[in-house]
Amino acid sequence: MARIIKFEKDDCAPCAQVSEYLDNKGIRYETVNPFDQPDLAAKFKIRSVPTVLVLENEEIQQRIVGFKPEELASIALN
């Protein structure tokens, strides 16, 4: 099963939109603040929030930067 990580910060409106979208679709994900976990953010080369990663065996299968419902919809299909 894929692991989904959403990188976000608290005061980010697009981050909240991504959370709402994923929650409404019933998609389970982990939330990480890149400022609280800089090593993890560096590992996955996170440059902006929101960034959603879909991982299989810790390898990035999909990277979605920003609130892009059409791209987020593809996660629900997996």
Buried (B, 14 or more C-beta within 10 A) or exposed (E): EBBBBBBBEEEBEBBBBBBEBBEEEEBEBEBBBBEEEEEBBEEBEBEEBBBBBBBEEEEEBBBBBBBBEEBBEEBEEE
